[in-house]
Amino acid sequence: MVHSRKSFKKEGYNMNTPKNRKLFLELCKTKKKKQMLLIFGPTGAAILILLVFLLLRAFSGNGDAKTVSNDQPETLEAESAGIQESETQRFQEPVSVTVSMAGDCTLGKDEAFNYSTSLNAYYDMYGPAYFFQNVKSVFDADDLTIVNFEGTLTDSTARNGETFAFKAPAEYAEILTDGGVEAVNVANNHSHDYGDQGFADTKENLKKAGITTFGYNETALMEVKGVKIGLVGIYELHDHLEREHQVRVNIQKVRAEGADLVFVVFHWGNEKDTVPDANQVTLAKLAIDNGADLVVGHHAHVLQGVTTYKGKTIAYGLGNFCFGGNSAPSDMDTMIFQQTFTLDTDGSVTSEEPNLIPCRISSDYYINNYQPTPATGDEADRILQKIRERSEGLG
């Protein structure tokens, strides 16, 4: 039998594989060699073989194209197994994410404040990079930095009736971006100092600067190193029962969106209180019961304790941080809260012990120069001891 391309395919051979094209050529050469030699002579036979080869190449198309054929069952099985494995494995290898949290950042001032000692005066003298320059290395070394943004970035003049109302120009958002901050909570008692318009302006100006905002019923989902992090911000000072509902709904929302980790940030408690009240404790535990991996809070303007519940950390009060709301506060102690979370290949989460970095809200010991600075030596020990004492007895 003389093998043609058509008969070769009828016998179940795929002509698009190098192996079968080679076999076809060999058959052509061996079975037709004598005929070709008789008819064409040695030179003519060689030319004919070359023509057949060129025709095969033209017919088969691009040699680099990937094809799947029934002569590769092991490859198909391996690919199928790989798909099944990827469905059960969330990550190819464990991934660790370090988050830093800091407290109240009020950029700007109340219109009644003395300009000469205000944060605005320092901005005009030194520019946006000045404020976070002593903590920037900490924030640049982590994977995500979150602070409480307590104030507005707006040109609105429609001030509300509160005693203090804080605002700053839109460009003050550069303080955060220059300092390595990626996300801010905006659910607090100064977010609406200039009404709904001021609040809308603030969120828009922060987002234009590349800062993710979250708070109230607006959650956020950020992706860091392939890990999806859900951010929930709750303003607790009024209507406690409604806040319980809000906690549940917002945690469920970010989980449904695919969050691997959920961080819940509360603005809560009473100013100057060093111990969390019963509502804080209830809400913190409720958040963890509903799926939070970390709970942090602020509003008291002083440090509160740190504890664990069901293996998850609760930092009740981070204090002030870059705080334009007071040029000479009596308590300038603060901290940067850090924690590292590791997600295994199956998506399970483990967390390391928190790293508490003791700081002062000012690099000046006598006045607030709005430049948070890590503490060292005896001062660092004193601040850490304060946190330990305020953590005792917390459940």
C-alpha positions as CSV (number, residue, x, y, z in Angstrom):
1,M,0.0,0.0,0.0
2,V,1.2,3.4,-0.9
3,H,0.7,5.8,2.0
4,S,-0.9,9.2,1.1
5,R,-1.6,12.0,3.5
6,K,-5.3,11.3,3.4
7,S,-4.9,7.5,4.1
8,F,-2.5,8.3,6.9
9,K,-5.1,10.5,8.6
10,K,-7.8,7.8,8.1
11,E,-5.7,5.4,10.1
12,G,-5.9,7.7,13.1
13,Y,-2.7,9.6,12.8
14,N,-2.5,13.3,13.6
15,M,-0.4,15.0,10.9
16,N,0.1,18.1,13.0
17,T,2.7,16.3,15.3
18,P,6.4,16.3,14.4
19,K,6.5,12.5,15.2
20,N,3.8,11.6,12.7
21,R,5.1,13.9,10.0
22,K,8.5,12.2,10.3
23,L,6.9,8.8,10.2
24,F,5.0,9.7,7.0
25,L,8.1,10.9,5.3
26,E,10.0,7.7,6.2
27,L,7.2,5.6,4.7
28,C,7.2,7.7,1.6
29,K,11.0,7.2,1.3
30,T,11.0,3.5,1.9
31,K,7.9,2.4,-0.1
32,K,8.3,4.7,-3.0
33,K,12.1,4.7,-3.2
34,K,12.3,2.2,-6.0
35,Q,9.4,3.7,-8.0
36,M,10.9,7.1,-7.8
37,L,14.3,6.0,-8.7
38,L,12.9,4.2,-11.8
39,I,10.7,7.0,-12.9
40,F,12.7,10.1,-12.0
41,G,16.2,8.9,-11.4
42,P,18.2,9.8,-8.2
43,T,18.1,13.6,-8.7
44,G,14.4,13.7,-9.5
45,A,13.5,11.5,-6.5
46,A,15.4,13.8,-4.2
47,I,13.5,16.8,-5.6
48,L,10.2,15.0,-5.2
49,I,10.9,14.2,-1.5
50,L,11.8,17.8,-0.8
51,L,8.6,19.0,-2.4
52,V,6.5,16.6,-0.3
53,F,8.3,17.9,2.9
54,L,7.6,21.5,2.0
55,L,3.9,20.8,1.3
56,L,3.6,19.1,4.7
57,R,5.0,22.1,6.5
58,A,2.7,24.5,4.6
59,F,-0.3,22.3,5.4
60,S,0.4,21.9,9.1
61,G,0.7,25.7,9.8
62,N,2.8,27.3,12.6
63,G,5.1,24.8,14.2
64,D,5.1,26.8,17.5
65,A,1.3,26.5,18.0
66,K,0.3,24.4,21.0
67,T,-2.0,21.5,20.3
68,V,-3.6,18.8,22.4
69,S,-3.8,15.3,20.9
70,N,-4.8,11.9,22.0
71,D,-1.2,10.8,22.1
72,Q,-0.5,12.8,25.3
73,P,-2.7,11.3,28.0
74,E,-0.1,11.8,30.7
75,T,0.0,15.6,30.0
76,L,-3.8,15.8,30.0
77,E,-4.0,14.0,33.3
78,A,-1.3,16.2,34.8
79,E,-3.1,19.4,33.7
80,S,-6.4,18.1,35.1
81,A,-4.7,17.3,38.4
82,G,-3.2,20.8,38.4
83,I,-6.7,22.4,38.0
84,Q,-8.1,20.3,40.9
85,E,-5.2,21.3,43.1
86,S,-5.5,25.0,42.3
87,E,-9.2,24.8,43.4
88,T,-8.3,23.5,46.8
89,Q,-5.1,25.7,47.3
90,R,-5.8,29.4,47.9
91,F,-2.1,30.2,47.6
92,Q,0.9,28.4,46.0
93,E,2.9,29.0,49.1
94,P,2.3,30.7,52.5
95,V,2.0,34.4,52.3
96,S,2.7,36.8,55.2
97,V,1.3,40.3,55.5
98,T,2.3,42.9,58.1
99,V,-0.1,45.7,58.9
100,S,0.6,48.9,60.9
101,M,-2.2,50.8,62.7
102,A,-2.0,54.2,64.2
103,G,-4.5,56.5,65.9
104,D,-6.1,59.9,65.3
105,C,-4.6,62.0,62.5
106,T,-6.2,65.5,62.4
107,L,-4.6,67.4,59.5
108,G,-5.4,71.1,59.6
109,K,-7.0,73.1,62.4
110,D,-10.1,74.7,63.8
111,E,-10.6,78.2,62.4
112,A,-10.3,79.7,65.9
113,F,-6.8,78.2,66.5
114,N,-3.8,80.4,66.7
115,Y,-2.1,80.0,63.3
116,S,1.5,80.3,64.6
117,T,1.3,77.1,66.7
118,S,-1.0,75.2,64.3
119,L,-0.3,72.2,62.1
120,N,-0.9,74.5,59.1
121,A,2.0,76.7,60.1
122,Y,4.3,73.7,60.1
123,Y,3.0,72.6,56.8
124,D,3.7,76.0,55.3
125,M,7.2,76.0,56.7
126,Y,8.3,72.4,56.0
127,G,5.9,70.9,53.5
128,P,4.0,67.5,53.6
129,A,7.0,65.2,54.1
130,Y,7.9,66.8,57.4
131,F,5.1,65.2,59.5
132,F,5.8,61.5,59.1
133,Q,9.5,61.6,58.4
134,N,10.4,60.0,61.8
135,V,8.0,57.0,61.3
136,K,8.2,56.7,57.5
137,S,10.8,53.9,57.7
138,V,8.4,51.9,59.8
139,F,5.5,52.4,57.5
140,D,7.5,51.8,54.4
141,A,8.7,48.4,55.8
142,D,5.2,47.0,56.3
143,D,2.7,45.9,53.8
144,L,-0.2,48.1,54.8
145,T,-0.5,51.2,57.0
146,I,-3.9,52.4,58.3
147,V,-4.7,55.4,60.4
148,N,-7.9,57.2,61.6
149,F,-8.4,60.4,59.6
150,E,-10.2,62.7,61.9
151,G,-11.2,65.9,60.1
152,T,-11.9,67.2,56.6
153,L,-10.2,68.1,53.4
154,T,-12.5,70.7,52.0
155,D,-13.1,74.3,50.9
156,S,-16.6,74.2,52.3
157,T,-17.5,77.0,54.7
158,A,-20.7,75.3,56.0
159,R,-19.4,74.4,59.4
160,N,-21.5,72.4,61.8
161,G,-22.3,73.5,65.3
162,E,-19.7,71.5,67.2
163,T,-17.2,73.2,69.5
164,F,-14.3,72.1,67.3
165,A,-14.4,71.7,63.5
166,F,-11.3,70.7,61.7
167,K,-10.5,71.2,58.0
168,A,-7.5,71.5,55.7
169,P,-6.9,72.1,52.0
170,A,-7.0,69.1,49.6
171,E,-3.2,69.0,49.2
172,Y,-2.8,68.0,52.8
173,A,-3.5,64.5,51.7
174,E,0.1,64.4,50.6
175,I,1.1,64.2,54.3
176,L,-0.3,60.7,54.3
177,T,1.0,59.6,50.9
178,D,4.5,60.9,51.7
179,G,4.3,59.2,55.0
180,G,3.5,55.7,53.6
181,V,-0.1,55.5,54.6
182,E,-2.3,53.5,52.3
183,A,-5.8,53.5,54.0
184,V,-7.8,55.6,56.4
185,N,-10.9,55.1,58.5
186,V,-13.3,58.1,58.1
187,A,-16.0,57.0,60.5
188,N,-15.6,59.3,63.5
189,N,-17.0,62.4,65.2
190,H,-15.1,64.9,63.0
191,S,-15.8,63.5,59.6
192,H,-18.8,65.7,59.1
193,D,-17.4,68.9,60.7
194,Y,-18.3,70.6,57.4
195,G,-21.5,68.7,56.6
196,D,-22.1,66.1,54.0
197,Q,-20.4,68.2,51.3
198,G,-17.2,68.4,53.4
199,F,-17.3,64.6,54.0
200,A,-17.8,63.9,50.3
201,D,-14.9,66.3,49.5
202,T,-12.7,64.6,52.0
203,K,-13.2,61.1,50.6
204,E,-12.7,62.4,47.0
205,N,-9.5,64.2,47.9
206,L,-8.1,61.3,49.7
207,K,-8.9,58.9,46.9
208,K,-7.3,61.3,44.4
209,A,-4.2,61.1,46.4
210,G,-4.2,57.3,46.3
211,I,-5.6,56.7,49.8
212,T,-8.2,54.1,50.3
213,T,-11.1,55.2,52.5
214,F,-13.6,53.2,54.5
215,G,-16.1,53.7,57.3
216,Y,-19.8,53.8,58.2
217,N,-21.4,51.5,55.6
218,E,-18.6,52.0,53.1
219,T,-16.2,49.0,53.3
220,A,-13.0,48.5,51.4
221,L,-11.3,45.5,49.9
222,M,-7.6,45.8,49.3
223,E,-5.3,43.3,47.8
224,V,-1.8,43.1,49.2
225,K,0.7,40.4,48.0
226,G,-2.3,38.5,46.6
227,V,-4.1,38.6,49.9
228,K,-7.5,40.3,50.0
229,I,-8.0,42.4,53.1
230,G,-11.5,43.7,54.1
231,L,-11.6,46.9,56.0
232,V,-14.6,47.9,58.1
233,G,-14.9,51.2,60.0
234,I,-17.5,51.8,62.7
235,Y,-18.4,55.0,64.5
236,E,-19.8,53.8,67.9
237,L,-20.5,56.8,70.0
238,H,-24.2,56.8,69.3
239,D,-26.9,54.1,68.9
240,H,-25.0,51.1,70.2
241,L,-27.5,48.5,69.1
242,E,-27.5,49.7,65.5
243,R,-23.7,49.5,65.5
244,E,-24.0,45.8,66.4
245,H,-26.1,45.3,63.3
246,Q,-23.6,47.3,61.2
247,V,-20.7,45.2,62.4
248,R,-22.4,42.0,61.4
249,V,-23.5,43.2,58.0
250,N,-20.2,44.9,57.0
251,I,-18.1,41.9,58.0
252,Q,-20.4,39.6,56.0
253,K,-20.2,42.0,53.1
254,V,-16.4,41.9,52.8
255,R,-16.3,38.2,53.4
256,A,-18.7,37.7,50.6
257,E,-16.4,39.8,48.4
258,G,-13.6,37.3,49.0
259,A,-11.7,38.9,51.9
260,D,-9.0,36.6,53.3
261,L,-8.5,38.9,56.3
262,V,-10.9,41.3,57.9
263,F,-9.8,44.3,60.0
264,V,-12.4,46.2,62.0
265,V,-11.6,49.7,63.2
266,F,-13.8,51.4,65.8
267,H,-14.1,55.0,66.9
268,W,-15.5,54.5,70.3
269,G,-15.4,54.9,74.1
270,N,-15.0,58.1,76.2
271,E,-12.3,60.7,75.9
272,K,-9.5,60.4,78.4
273,D,-10.7,57.0,79.7
274,T,-7.8,54.6,80.0
275,V,-10.0,51.6,80.3
276,P,-12.5,50.4,77.7
277,D,-16.2,50.6,78.6
278,A,-18.6,47.8,78.4
279,N,-19.8,48.8,75.0
280,Q,-16.3,48.6,73.6
281,V,-15.8,45.1,75.0
282,T,-19.1,43.9,73.7
283,L,-18.5,45.2,70.2
284,A,-14.9,44.0,70.0
285,K,-15.9,40.5,70.8
286,L,-18.9,40.7,68.5
287,A,-16.7,41.6,65.6
288,I,-14.4,38.6,66.3
289,D,-17.4,36.3,66.7
290,N,-18.5,37.4,63.3
291,G,-15.2,36.9,61.5
292,A,-12.9,39.8,62.3
293,D,-9.2,38.9,62.4
294,L,-8.1,42.1,64.1
295,V,-10.0,44.8,66.1
296,V,-8.4,48.2,66.8
297,G,-9.9,51.4,68.2
298,H,-9.4,55.1,69.0
299,H,-11.2,58.3,70.2
300,A,-10.1,58.5,73.8
301,H,-6.9,60.5,72.8
302,V,-5.0,58.3,75.2
303,L,-3.6,54.8,75.1
304,Q,-5.8,51.9,76.2
305,G,-4.9,48.2,76.7
306,V,-4.3,45.4,74.3
307,T,-5.8,41.9,74.7
308,T,-6.8,38.7,72.9
309,Y,-10.1,37.0,72.4
310,K,-10.4,33.6,70.7
311,G,-6.9,34.0,69.5
312,K,-7.5,37.4,67.9
313,T,-6.0,40.7,69.0
314,I,-8.0,43.7,70.3
315,A,-6.2,47.0,70.7
316,Y,-8.8,49.2,72.4
317,G,-7.1,52.6,72.1
318,L,-4.2,53.7,69.9
319,G,-4.3,57.3,71.1
320,N,-3.5,60.4,69.0
321,F,-0.9,60.3,66.3
322,C,-0.4,63.2,63.9
323,F,-2.9,65.3,65.8
324,G,-3.6,68.9,64.8
325,G,-6.4,69.2,67.3
326,N,-4.2,70.3,70.2
327,S,-1.0,72.2,70.1
328,A,0.0,71.3,73.7
329,P,-1.8,68.1,74.9
330,S,-0.9,66.9,78.4
331,D,-0.4,63.3,77.2
332,M,1.8,62.9,74.2
333,D,2.3,59.1,74.5
334,T,1.1,57.0,71.6
335,M,2.1,53.8,69.7
336,I,2.2,52.1,66.3
337,F,0.4,48.8,66.5
338,Q,1.9,46.1,64.1
339,Q,0.8,42.5,63.5
340,T,1.9,39.9,60.9
341,F,-0.7,37.5,59.5
342,T,0.3,34.4,57.5
343,L,-2.0,32.7,55.1
344,D,-1.3,29.0,54.4
345,T,-1.8,27.4,51.0
346,D,-5.4,26.4,52.0
347,G,-6.2,29.9,53.1
348,S,-6.0,29.3,56.9
349,V,-4.7,32.2,58.9
350,T,-2.2,32.4,61.7
351,S,-1.0,35.6,63.4
352,E,2.1,36.5,65.3
353,E,2.3,38.3,68.6
354,P,1.6,42.1,68.1
355,N,4.6,44.4,67.8
356,L,3.9,47.5,69.9
357,I,6.1,50.4,68.9
358,P,6.0,53.1,71.6
359,C,6.0,56.6,70.2
360,R,5.3,60.2,71.1
361,I,3.1,62.4,69.0
362,S,5.8,65.1,68.8
363,S,9.6,65.1,68.5
364,D,9.6,68.1,70.8
365,Y,9.1,67.3,74.5
366,Y,7.3,70.6,75.4
367,I,5.0,71.4,72.5
368,N,3.2,69.4,69.9
369,N,5.2,69.9,66.6
370,Y,2.9,67.3,64.9
371,Q,5.8,65.0,64.1
372,P,5.1,61.5,65.7
373,T,8.4,59.9,66.7
374,P,9.4,56.5,68.0
375,A,10.4,56.5,71.7
376,T,13.8,55.1,72.8
377,G,15.5,54.0,76.0
378,D,13.7,54.7,79.3
379,E,10.9,56.6,77.6
380,A,10.1,53.6,75.4
381,D,10.1,51.3,78.5
382,R,7.8,53.7,80.3
383,I,5.2,53.8,77.5
384,L,5.3,50.0,77.1
385,Q,4.8,49.6,80.8
386,K,1.8,51.9,80.6
387,I,0.2,49.8,77.9
388,R,0.9,46.6,79.9
389,E,-0.7,48.0,83.0
390,R,-3.8,49.2,81.1
391,S,-4.0,45.7,79.5
392,E,-4.3,43.9,82.8
393,G,-7.6,42.4,83.5
394,L,-9.0,42.9,80.0
395,G,-10.9,39.8,78.8
